[in-house]
Amino acid sequence: MEEKQNMVISPIKFPAELYGFRPEAAGADHQSSGELPLADVQILTSSGLRISAHSSVLASVSPVLENILDRPRKHRSFEKIIPILGVPCDAVAAFVRFFYSSRCTEEEMDSYGFHLLALSHVFCLPELKKTCTKGLAGRLRVENVVDVLQLARLCDAPDLYLKCMKLLSNHFKAVENTEGWKFLQDHDPSLELEILQFLDEAETRQKRRNRNREERNLYLQLSEAMDCLKHICTEGCTSVGPCDKEPTKNKGPCSKFSTCHGLQVLIRHFATCKKRVNGECSRCKRMWQLLRLHSSICDQPDCCKVPLCRQFKLRAQLERKGDDGRWRLLVRKVLSAKAISSLSLPKRKRKEEPREASDDHGIRGFRALQ
């Protein structure tokens, strides 16, 4: 029994390659022999095997090990032994190697990534933690995401934690069938609740993004409709335009604006509808709103050729006190969408074209050409 115990606790002398150590860096006294300087620390592993190391190297990298090494000992003659238990011997060897080489191989990350992350957290090695975080993030799978998440949470690795949560959110149905999730439900209800809350918040954020995207698309369509309305009333397009302009020879659909055809149909209806004054026609109401919206964003009503632009401006000034807050918000949103869309255009297209003055700005100065 005693012989077996001595065998277990007997130290192991690892070659210089274990540490990634270059013999020429050991000093002139050791260059000829190609050996490492004399080790003064023994790393004790769970199997009882010992790994020789150098206290100066350990203390320079890890503040935790520095405190352990500086701790006073009762007998100065005793050798320095640092126990690192609870992890495989090969994982400890890879951990010690990192002190000397500042790197981990892909094989070590595949086999001992979990252990190395835990050791980096316990002994305060930010570089090793960063390496392990990146390595484990690249090895995330549905089968191991719950285990990696628990480790990231315990080892204070927020980047890895967030990547695990995103993978859970995207593949939650598959994760529910894994053994890791079932074990989590039985033994860590607080983390389960944390995950479910994250999923709920992610779904809420996605709904909000979709809603905001739909709103932006609506404001962009209104902004394009304003440009299209100005285009029709100033230049004329296909069969619709101002009365002092000849119909366009090109009778095909307008390629300048996607909303042009629909707006022309609305204008032709508005010009001939007998119910537009009484407000009984919903299509005419829509046209009134477009004309009012144009007037709200138009900065040159005196020379604008869009019908009723100046009249709506004067009416808005008279009724300023009773102006609708929601309408002002709509105007701001459309202006914002217009500015964003203009920034996406080439610089030469952003310049405003000179506007032609006109004396007649009423509805009579505009008609649907036959």
Secondary structure by P-SEA (a helix, b strand, c coil): caaaaaaaabbbbbccccccccccccccccccccccccccbbbbccccbbbbbbaaaaaaccaaaaaaaacccccccccbbbbbccccaaaaaaaaaaaccccccaaaaaccaaaaaaaaaaaccaaaaaaaaaaaaaacccccaaaaaaaaaaaccaaaaaaaaaaaaacaaaaaacaaaaaaaaccaaaaaaaaaaaaaaaaaaaaaaaaaaaaaaaaaaaaaaaaaaaaaaccccccccccccccccccccccccaaaaaaaaaaaaaccccccccccaaaaaaaaaaaaaaaaccccccccccaaaaaaaaaaaacccccaaaaaaaaaaaaaaaaaaaacccccccccbbbbbcccccccccccc
